[in-house]
Amino acid sequence: MPSAIVYLNGRYVPAGEARVSVFDRGLLLGHGVFETMRAYGGGVFRLDEHLARLVHGAENVGILLGGQQSVLRQAIGGVLEANRLTEARIRLTVTAGSSPGEPRFPAPGDPTVVVTADAVEAPTPGAYQRGFRAIVASRARSSQSAIASLKSTSFLENLLARAEAQEKGADEAIILNEQRFVTEGARANVFFVHQERLLTPALECGLLRGITRDAVIELAVEAGIAVEQTWVSLEQMAEAHEAFVTSSVIEVMPIASIDGRPVGDGRPGDVTGVLARAYRELVARELGLDRR
């Protein structure tokens, strides 16, 4: 159910009454950043990491948020409380604010800050047992893009890849860069098990450094699994024994097929299962939840 109460620039207001200026640079120019987080039992997993990434991304596009982490943290908690949500998908959006006239950089006005929260719509247990069907997106991304490493509100590239996946009856699209190396999924980071190693595209390929991605890498190292952040070729992807994607909302999701061809035997693999369970245990441990 959509958020009934939202946070907008220091106030909690009914969603139907929330308004931003028609001159907002997020609306006109896609000049902004955002974070999508997941709350479990009322606590947000790795909230500090999400806020640090948001502030870093905002500063990279000329939006200054230094020292506002405590305000943002309180806003997130306030929206969860106002909507009586404990299990939730949270969206924190920051734009460069309202600035009529010719665009200037950095933006001269105060930023627009919005927090919404919805009941989380995680995949069903059956989806994790089957795994996602993926395609390789037809449009490539530049590894040199100024926003490839940012969670930018200029999200059209990812949206078009998701639309292509939907049109082809798939759950996810894997985006390549201009050199035909894997970057990430349209809504998640991607991993492959190849020759007893866990491969994930290096940041230099042109992708977002995911919070869940980092956690999974940590867990793999703890489990004694060899991890490489590298340039993953189409050949390596085709030869992978297992594949999975990661994000805050879907956690660790197996990929069963890519472009109609099974990954491995077409079923979720052992390494994926180990890391999926370890991730859930990590969430429970860090948030003090009883997941027995």
Buried (B, 14 or more C-beta within 10 A) or exposed (E): EEBBBBBBBEEBBEEEEBEBBEEBBBBBBBBBBBBBBBBBEBBBBBBEBBBEBBBBBBBBBEBEBEEBBEEBBEBBBBBBBBBEBEEBBBBBBBBBBBBEEEEEEEBEBEBBBBBBBBBBEBBEEEBBEBBBBBBBBEEBBBBEBEBBBBBBBBBEBBEBBBEBBBEBEBBBBBBBBEEEBBBBBBBBBBBBBBEEBBBBBBBBBBBBBBBBBBBBBBBBEEEEBEBEBBBBBBEBBEEBBBBBBBBBBBBBBBBBBBEEEEBBEEBBBEBBBBBBEBBBEBBBEEBEBEEE
